[in-house]
Amino acid sequence: MKRGITGAVRQQNTRLSEAEANSRLQKQENEYIQRNEKLLEKWEKTEGLGLGNGVLAEMVDKNYYNALALARVLENTEVSFNNTLREYQTSSYLGITPQEIVKVFRFSYGNSIAPDLFNFWAMESVKDTFYKIETKYGSTKRGETEGEVIYENYGNGGRYTKSTEEESLVGDGNKTNFTGTLPVFPAVPHSFKIYGPKGHAGSDINGVLGGTAVTGTLSGTIDYATGVYDITFTNAPATGEDYIIEYVYDVEDERLFDQVGEIKLDIVPYDFRAQWHSMQATWHRFAEEVSESKLGRSARQDMIDGVADVIRKSQDEFFVKRAIRASRWADAEKFDTDFANNGADSDYANAQALVDVIENARGKAYKELGRSSVRCNLLVSWAAKSYLRKIKGYSIEADRNEIGFFKDGELGGYGVYVAPSNVVEDNMIYMFGRGKDAMATDAVISVGMYKGAINSDELEFANFKNELGFGYMMDYKINNKYMASRVELENLA
């Protein structure tokens, strides 16, 4: 099991039982949720942020943990104003209050597609950590590699917990007698067995063998104490015929204690350090006068909207480009959009087969890790989006706002998002999966947000030019690259 949660205590390579570790992590997770649920109620009732009348409740229904993160970031931002300002910061013509700065982040965060594609969590301090429980193999004597995560490696895991061993005997058409020594001994009496394509043989309390196994009867002995066996077939096994020796070794023998599979349980910390991301807003007092007196608009609100657009665009582009890089761990699945090349009757008929290719691309994570994402979204260009719309069952988003990055619709459980052509190539489909736990630890990218928006003191120069600095604090990590995959659309017109 793999889980994550934020916390103030750093623990690394802690040796705990799985029950103890799960209990500790569950307690931290419950405390985290309880703290932030109180903030949900507070910010839903706060006027001027547009979170009332069911807006925040809808966000909770859509993505519960993202809503918790939003509430925590708003709280962090407001606390910073309370600590540094008396009540309001105002200027003669374009006053920006702490409440309005919080609104800047509300608008941009709520409309950005990045929280839908990746994991956003709220840092509770500038330096914060979330943890993963990782159960690992602790021994190399049972056919596994020490230190590998158990649920990500399936080579010989089936025998790691067993005291049963196997040997193989292969016939050559001539040989009737097979001798050897078991790799692990002493063996448990009565446990020595031989399995063939048409029968099996076993041993008695004294180690005497008897039974049929494909080519007739066999005889022989097994010395349980030394592991030495001597097996004779009445008729030589045919070339390539495979016979399996199966036995149980004595786990109570102190010489074999190191053969028992060892498990290690680690609580692995992932540290985040919030960094500044800043921008500058400039305007002229004349623009304020024109906007307010001639246009009847609020220059203050126009500036807030402009800053929100920049934050939204910069977040989407910043994280999407890094997720695209992460997807390069594997080659892209390919799909030929030319229906004639694929032997389809029409362009429409050909497009239906793309669904299988997309599913194969998503399955790359399962092939690598033995698990796949719970939720997966597609990021495409305008041209690729137009082709996807040909697939039966594509549902177009009713109230989409086709500006920059936006959600266009749903396809068989996949959310389909569109990106500008300078970010996503026209012939590519990128797929980003994520988990469903509190920290979405299987997301391609994890983003720790600390404060949503902070402003500097306003400056007005002799030429009546005004400047104001904005910033937000966050950190990010490429979390699980295997949850990113891609499909290349060949011959897309």
N, C-alpha and C positions, 0 to 999 in steps of 0.2 A: 504494500500500500504506500502511496506517495501523497504527501500532504504538505501544506505550507501555511504559515501565519506570521504576522509581525510580532515583534517583542523587543524588550529592552535588554534582556539577558543573553549574552553570547555563549553558546555551548557548541563545542566541536568534538567529534569523535567520542561522545558520551556513551558509555556502555550501560544500557538499560534493557530491560525486557521489553518486548514489543507492546505489551499491555501497559507498562509504565509510561513508555514514550507516547503512546496514543492518548493516554489519560492526560498527560501533561499538555500535549498539543491541543487537545479538545478543550481543556480548561482555558488556555490562552485564547483560542478561537472564540469561545463563548463570551469571554470578557471583552474582546475586541468588538464583537457584534453588539453587545449590550451598550457599550459606551457610545457607539456611533448611531444606534437606533434612536437614542435620546436626541441626537443632533438632527435626525430626519424630521422629528416632530417640531423642533425649534425652527428650522429653516422653512418648513412648509407654511408656517404661520407668519413668517417675516414678510412684511409688505415691501413692494418695490422690486422684487426679484423674479416675479413671474413664476413662482413655484407652487402657488396655491391653486385652488379649483381643480384638483386632481392631476396637475402637471407632474409634481414630484411622485405621486402615487403611481402614475403611468411609467415613470422611469424605474421605480422599484419593481414593477411587474416585468418590465423588459429585461432589466439586468440588476438584480438586487445588490450585488457587491459593488457595481459601479456607482449606484446611488449612495451607498454607504461611503464610498470614497469621496464623492462629491461633497457630501455633508461635512466630512472631516476637513477637506481642503478649504471650504468656505469658513469653517471655524478657525482653522489656522490663520487664514488671511485676516479675519476680523480681529483676532487676538493681537496680531502684530500692530494693527491700528490703535487698539486700546492701550497698548504698551508705549506707543511712540507719539500719539496725538491726544490732545485733551478731549475734543468732541468732534469737530469738523475741520476740514481744511478747505478754505474758500479763497477765491480771488475775485477781483472786481467784476469781470465779465464772464469768465468761464470757470466757475467753481466746481471742483471735483471733490465730492464727499467720500468718506470711507465706504459708505453703503453703495455708492455708485461704482467704486473700484471693484467691490465684490461682484457687482452685476456684470462687469466686463468678463470675468472668468465664467460666470454662470452661462452667459450666452455662447461663448466659444466652446466651452467644454460640452455643453448639452448638444451642440450641433455638429461637432467633429465626428468623423467616422472612426478615428483611431481607437476610441474606447470600445467600439464594436468588434474591431479586428484583433486587438491585443489586450493585455492585462494591465489595467490601471488600478493602482491601490494607493491609499492615502498614508503617507508617512506621518508618524506622530511626533517626529522630531527631525532636525536637520540630518542626523545620523540615525538610520533605522535599519532593521534587518527582518527578513522573513526566512523561515526555515523549511527544509524538506526532510522528511524521514526516509532514509534509504536503507533497506535491508540487503546485505551483501554476503557473497560467499567468503568464507574465512579459511578455506582449505583447498589445496591443489591436489590432494590425493584421491579425490572422488570424481575426477574428470572435469572439473570446472576451474576457472581462473580466479585466483584470490583477488578480492576487491571489486569484482564485477557486481552490478546491481542485479538481484535475482530475477525481478520481473521484466528485465530487459534482455535476458540471455536464456535461451531455451535449449542449449546443446545437450547436456546430460542431466538436466535438472530432475528428470524422472527417477534417477537412481541415487541422487544426492542424499536423500533421506532414508535410503534402504540399506539393509545389511545383506542384500542379494547381489551376487556377482555373476557375470556371464563370461564364457569362453566359446570360441567358435572352432569347429572342425570342418574342413572342406575336403571332399573326396576328389580323387584323381583317376578313378576307374580301375586302379590296380591295388592300392594300399588297403589292407584290412586291419592292420594294427596301429593304434594311436596311443602314444604315451606322452606324459608331461607332468608339470607341477602347477597346481592352482596358484594364482598370483597372491592371494590372501588366504591364510590358513592359521589355525585349525578350522575345519568345517563342522557344521552341526550334523550329527548322525541322521540318516534318512533323508537329508536335504539334497543330496547329489542326484540330478536328473539329466537325461539327454533327450532332446526333442528333435525329431526329424520331420520331413514332409508328410509321412504317413503313420507315424506312431511315436512312442516314447519309451524310455527305460528308466529304472530307478535303482536305488541302493537300499540294502537292508541295514540292520543295526551293526553288522560286522563289516560293512563296506563292500559286500558282494553285489555285482551288477547283474541285471537280467531284464529282458523285455524285447519288444520289437521296435525297430526304427527304420522304416522304409524298405530296406533290402533283406529283411528277415531278422532272425534273432541276433543278439549280441551278448557278449559275456565280458567279464573283467572285474577289476577291483578298484577301490578308492581308499587310500589311507587318510582318514579324517585328520589325524594329528599332523602329518607331514605334507598333505596336499598332493601326494604322488598318485597319479591314476594310470591305469593300463586297460585299454578298451580294445576288444577284438570283435569285428563284424564277421558273420558267417559268409556274407558276400560283400565284395568291395563296393563301397559307395561310388556312384557314377561321378564323372568329372563335373565339378561345379556344385554338387549337392552339398547343402549347408546343414550342419548339425550344431545345435546350441547346447553347451553344458551350462546348467544353472545350479547354483548351490547357495547356501546361506552360511556366512562365516560366523564364528562365535564372538559376538560383541562383548561378552562378559570376560573374555580373556584379556588381561591387562596389556598384553603385547599388541592388541588391536585397537586400543582406545583412540589412537591417532587416526584410525580409519573412519571414525564417525564424522559425518559432515558437520563443519563448524559454521555458525551463522554470526555475523556481526551486524549490529544495529547502530547506525550513525545518524545524528541530528546535524545536518549540514547547513551552515549559515550562508545566506546571500546578502551581502552588505550593500546598502545604498547610501550615497552621500549627495544630498541635494545641491545642485549647482545653479548659478544665476543664468537666466536667459532674458535679455533685456532689449528694449527698443525705445526709440525716441519719437515723440509726437510734436509736430510744429504747426503753428498756424499764425495768422496775422489778425490783429484786432479788427481790421476792415472786414475780414471774412465773417467775423462774429456779427458785426453790425448789419451786413447784407443778409446773412442767413436769418437773423432774428427779425429785422425790420421789413425786409422786402419779400422774403420767402416764407415767413411765418413758421420757420423751423427752429428747433433747438440745436444750436451749435454744439452744446455740450453732449447731447444725445448722438449727434452725427459723429463726434469724435470717439465716443464710446463704441459705437457700431464699427467704426473703422479699425480701432484697436482690436476689437473682438474678431473681425475678419482676418487680421494678420495673425493673431494667435492661433485661430482655427486652421488656417492654411499652413502655417509653419509646422504645427504639430503633425498634421496629416502627412505632409511631404517628408518631414524628418524621419518619422517612424516607418512609413511605407518603404522608403528607399533602403533602410537598413534591413527590413524584413525581406525585401527582394534579394539582397545580397545573401541572406541566410538560406534562401531557397536553392542556392547553387551547390549545395552539398550533393545533389543527385541530378542526373540528366533529366531533361524535360520529356514527358510523354508527348508523342506527336499524333496529330490528327489532320488528315488531308481534307480540306473543305471543298475540293473539286469532286463533285458527286460522280463524274464520269470515271475518274481515277479509282474510285472506291467501288465501282460497279453498281451504284444506286440509281434508282429511277428518276430521282429529282433532287434538287438542292434541299428541299424540305425533308425528304426521306433520309438523306445523308446526315442531316443535322441531328437526327434522333440518336445516332450512334455515338455522338460526342459524350453523352451521359456516362457511358461505360468507361471511356477514356479518362474522364474527370474522376470517376470513382477509383480507377486504377492508380491515378496520381496520388489521391488521398491515402490509398493503401500502402504507399511507400513507408509511412511512419510505422504501420503495423509490422511490415516485413523487418524493419530495423529494430523495433523495440518490443514487439509483441502486444502493442496496444495502439489505439488510434485516438483522434480527437473526438470529443463529444459534440462540439459545434465547429463547423468549418464554413468560412466565407470565401467568396471569389472576388478578386480585384482585376478588372479588365479595362481595356481602352474602349472608346466609343465604337470603333469598328467591331471589336470582339463582342461587345454588348449587343449590337445589332444582329450578329449571327446567333447568339444565344437565345434571342427572342423567337427564333424559328422553332425552338424545341417545344414540344407539346407539354403543357403544364407550367410554362413560364408565367409568373404572376407579376405584373407591373405595379410598382408602388404608386398609389393614387396621388398623394400630395408631395411628390418629390420636388426638390428645388435643385434644378440642374445647373449648379454653380460649383466650379472646382471639383472637389471630391464629393460624391453623393451616392446614396443608395438608389438603385434603379428597380430592384424587385427581388423575387425569390424563385429559386429553381430547385425543386425536389429537396427542400430543407436547407439548401445553400442560400445565404444572402449574397446578392450580386451588387457589387459596388463599382462605380466608374471613376477612373482617374485620368487626369490630363495626359496627353501623348508624350510630353516631355518627362513623365515619370514612368509610365507603363507603355511598352512597345505595342504597336497596333495588333500584332499577331500573337500576343501572349495572354494566358490566363494564369494568374497567381492565386494560390490557395493557402490560406492561413487558418490553422486550427487552434483550438484552445480547450482546456479542461473546464470542469464545472465546480471545482472546489473553491473555497473562499479566496485563495490567492491565484487561481487559474494557473497553477504551476507548470502546466504544459503549454502555455502560450508561447508563440514565437518570440515575442518581446514582452518584458515586464517593465512597466513604468511606475516609478514611485513619485507621486506628486506631493509636494509639501505646502506651498502657498500659491494661490491662484494668480493674484495680481497685486503688485505693490507699486505705488507711484512716488516719484521724487517731489521735491518742492518745485513749484512753478517759477520759471524765469521769464521776465519781460524786459526786452532790450529797448534802447533809445529809439529804434526804428519801429517799435511796437510789434516786433516779432516775438512770439511766445514759444517756449519749449517746456515739455514735461516728459519725464522718463517713466516708462512702465517696465515691469519685470515679473517673472514668475520663477519658482524654484522647483526643480525636479531632477531625477536621475533615472537612467534606464540601463537595461542589460539584455543582450541576446540570451534568451532563456533556453528554449528548446528548438534548435534549427530543424529537427526532423519533422516538426509540425508545419513546415513550409514546403510546398511543392509547386509544380508548374506544368502547364500544358502549352505546347507550341501549335498554333493553327497554321498549317502549310497552305499556300496558294489562296490566302484570304484576300479577296478582291477589295 
